[in-house]
Every structure is written in structure tokens, then in C-alpha cells.
């Protein structure tokens, strides 16, 4: 049983009775971490080393029942995935020109693309215009 199963059972009395104390203790850390999304002060209070994890899980259940009518939406938040930008290909004549003019290696050009993408793209566009 994972911590999401425990959270889903907060509002279902029959499911809650099926959860053992050992399941509560095993899942306390992740459950506390999940609850810290919305209630960081309360979660921090449970981080004491001598805290009984079973009592803390029972408290979280009573807290969520008092505050929410159903399983709260913040439980299922997703981490933001960074959108990948479409990389514009730089023509070979531009990279050859840069390599010869500035006496840099292909590796250094790749580093410029990675660490300064906007500036390097602008520079490459100006070189492309100059070459054409």
C-alpha cells in the first residue's frame, strides 16, 4: 500500500479501517511530504524525530476531513515539465566561418550553443546575413 492509497481512504471509513498501523508508519514520510504542499507549517511540526508516525497519519486524516469534503486536488499535483525548444540548425558555412575567424573548435561552438543559446543564435543570424 502506498501513501496515495492512504490518502484516498481518508474519506472512506471502511477503507480506512483496512489500513494497518504498520502501513501508516511506513508511509508517514511520503504522506507528510505530500501534505507539506498545502500545509507546510503543520508538516514541519511532524518532522520531530520522536513523533509517533501512526498518530501523525491519524491527525492528517482528521485534518483533511475537516478541511475538505473529498480528496483535495493538491495531492495530485504534477511537477512542471520544461518544454523543449526546437533547436534551429545553424548552416555549416556559418559554423565554418566562426571556427576559422575566432579559431575555435567544434566543441567550443557546441558549448556556446548550450550555454548562450539566444546570443549565439543572434550572432549566427548576423553572420548568415553577412555571408549571403
Rosetta blueprint (number, residue, H / E / L):
1 X L
2 X L
3 X H
4 X H
5 X H
6 X H
7 X H
8 X H
9 X H
10 X H
11 X H
12 X L
13 X H
14 X H
15 X H
16 X H
17 X H
18 X H
19 X L
20 X L
21 X H
22 X H
23 X H
24 X H
25 X H
26 X H
27 X H
28 X H
29 X H
30 X H
31 X H
32 X H
33 X H
34 X H
35 X H
36 X L
37 X L
38 X L
39 X L
40 X H
41 X H
42 X H
43 X H
44 X H
45 X H
46 X L
47 X L
48 X L
49 X L
50 X L
51 X L
52 X L
53 X H
54 X H
55 X H
56 X H
57 X H
58 X H
59 X H
60 X H
61 X H
62 X H
63 X H
64 X H
65 X H
66 X H
67 X H
68 X L
69 X L
70 X L
71 X L
72 X L
73 X H
74 X H
75 X H
76 X H
77 X L
78 X L
79 X L
80 X L
81 X L
82 X L
83 X L
84 X L
85 X L
86 X L
87 X L
88 X L
89 X L
90 X L
91 X L
92 X H
93 X H
94 X H
95 X H
96 X H
97 X H
98 X H
99 X H
100 X H
101 X H
102 X H
103 X L
104 X L
105 X L
106 X H
107 X H
108 X H
109 X H
110 X H
111 X H
112 X H
113 X H
114 X H
115 X H
116 X L
117 X H
118 X H
119 X H
120 X H
121 X H
122 X H
123 X H
124 X H
125 X H
126 X H
127 X H
128 X H
129 X H
130 X H
131 X H
132 X L
